[in-house]
């Protein structure tokens, strides 16, 4: 692998973040669970200038009871015994789908 000079382009950064987010949504445990999903989403919404949409979605998640002070994981833990990482990822995937970020598959 050869290193190219200069910073990466905005489209390269966007593609990288989308790829990582899609991988993390499919295998949340391998990426660090909900915290990794939140960090990737925070970076992507910043890069895409979707901060307001993400803030609105978090508020809607709180209204629906799918996000509590301990996150989506905490909301699921109150309903489903044990770790439920796929369910947690599906809550975040709803926002990703609604934002029209195309998955790479």
C-alpha positions in Angstrom: 0.0 0.0 0.0 1.4 3.4 -1.0 0.6 6.5 0.9 -0.6 9.4 -1.1 0.3 13.0 -0.2 -2.1 15.5 1.2 -5.3 15.1 3.2 -8.2 12.9 2.2 -11.0 14.4 0.2 -14.4 14.9 1.8 -15.9 12.1 -0.3 -13.1 9.7 0.8 -13.9 10.6 4.4 -17.6 10.2 3.9 -17.2 6.8 2.2 -14.9 5.6 5.0 -17.3 6.7 7.7 -20.3 5.1 5.9 -18.4 1.9 5.4 -17.4 1.7 9.0 -20.9 2.5 10.2 -22.5 -0.1 8.0 -20.0 -2.7 9.2 -20.7 -1.7 12.8 -24.5 -1.9 12.3 -24.1 -5.5 10.9 -21.7 -6.6 13.7 -22.0 -4.2 16.6 -20.2 -6.4 19.1 -17.1 -6.5 16.9 -16.9 -2.7 16.9 -17.6 -1.9 20.5 -21.4 -2.0 20.7 -23.6 1.1 21.1 -20.7 3.4 22.0 -19.0 2.7 18.6 -22.3 3.3 16.8 -22.8 6.6 18.5 -19.3 7.8 17.8 -19.5 6.8 14.1 -22.9 8.5 13.8 -21.6 11.6 15.6 -18.7 11.9 13.1 -20.8 11.2 10.1 -23.6 13.6 11.0 -21.0 16.3 11.6 -19.3 15.6 8.2 -22.7 15.6 6.5 -24.1 18.6 8.3 -26.9 16.5 9.7 -26.4 17.7 13.3 -30.0 19.0 13.6 -31.6 15.8 12.1 -29.5 13.7 14.5 -30.5 15.9 17.5 -34.2 15.6 16.4 -33.8 11.8 16.1 -32.3 11.5 19.6 -35.2 13.5 21.0 -37.7 11.3 19.1 -35.9 8.2 20.5 -36.3 9.6 24.0 -40.0 10.3 23.4 -40.6 6.7 22.2 -38.6 5.3 25.1 -35.9 3.7 23.0 -33.3 6.0 24.4 -32.8 6.5 28.1 -29.9 7.8 30.2 -28.1 4.5 29.7 -28.7 4.7 26.0 -30.6 2.3 23.7 -28.9 -0.6 25.4 -30.5 0.5 28.7 -33.9 0.7 27.1 -33.6 -2.8 25.7 -32.2 -4.1 29.0 -35.4 -3.1 30.7 -37.4 -5.3 28.3 -35.1 -8.1 27.0 -32.8 -10.1 29.3 -29.1 -10.2 28.4 -27.2 -8.4 25.7 -29.3 -7.5 22.6 -26.8 -5.8 20.4 -28.7 -6.5 17.1 -31.8 -4.8 18.5 -29.8 -1.8 19.6 -28.1 -1.6 16.1 -31.6 -1.8 14.5 -32.7 1.4 16.3 -29.7 3.3 15.0 -30.2 1.7 11.5 -33.6 3.2 11.3 -32.1 6.7 11.4 -29.4 5.8 8.9 -32.0 4.4 6.5 -34.2 7.5 7.0 -31.2 9.8 6.3 -30.8 8.0 2.9 -27.2 7.1 3.4 -26.9 4.2 1.0 -25.4 1.0 2.4 -22.5 -0.4 0.3 -24.3 -3.8 -0.3 
